[in-house]
């Protein structure tokens, strides 16, 4: 099964992805983690990534797709992938669909963690005050949240039209969200 988890920063995607990896043996394909690993590897692709990142630019779709394609055999051997941080645009979603189709695969389910933005901001502000995580600065978080909403909004109708979108209340406890995700995955046609 190939799954995409959508949700704004601090919605709990990372927590749920780790749970799915542990319980189902899936492979989490986090574009952020893959970019950092490629850069550290010193490979040809890693050198391209480093050059773009060092210049302060955004890594191209071509590079991100190449990184994902490198990891697909591992995900297929494990029984599926959890895409985290990708796709972010309809063009990326179309490229992912085409890449998977060439391998006889597809995205089986897209789970959107629906959250109350005011509640999420309160959660982040509390965590920032208690833990001091720089990415939880409330003002920075508002910018990240706006970027997520702008980027992700067009993807929801794209996947809904394919019958793959499931929405789960992301404001519950970790266990409640997990149960919602499990229910959404259990309804995937064989």
DAQUI-V921752 format. One record per backbone hydrogen bond with DSSP energy under -1.0 kcal/mol. CO is the residue of the C=O (numbers start at 1). NH is the residue of the N-H. If there is no record, write none. Layout:
BEGIN
co: [CO,CO]
nh: [NH,NH]
END
This chain:
BEGIN
co: [2,2,3,4,6,8,12,13,14,15,16,17,18,19,20,21,27,29,30,31,32,33,34,35,36,37,43,44,45,46,47,48,49,50,51,52,53,60,61,62,63,64,65,66,67,68,71,72,73,74,75,80,81,82,83,84,89,90,91,92,93,94,95,96,97,98,100,100,101,109,110,111,112,114,116,117,118,119,120,121,122,123,124,125,126,127,128,133,134,137,138,139,140,141,142,143,144,145,146,147,148,149,152,152,155,156,157,159,160,164,166,168,173,174,175,176,177,178,179,180,181,182,185]
nh: [108,109,83,111,113,11,16,17,18,19,20,21,22,23,24,25,82,84,34,35,36,37,38,39,40,41,47,48,49,50,51,52,53,54,55,57,56,64,65,66,67,68,69,70,71,72,75,76,77,78,80,27,3,29,5,31,93,94,95,96,97,98,99,100,101,102,103,105,104,4,166,6,168,170,120,121,122,123,124,125,126,127,128,129,130,131,132,136,137,141,142,143,144,145,146,147,148,149,150,151,152,153,155,156,159,160,161,164,163,110,112,114,177,178,179,180,181,182,183,184,185,186,188]
END
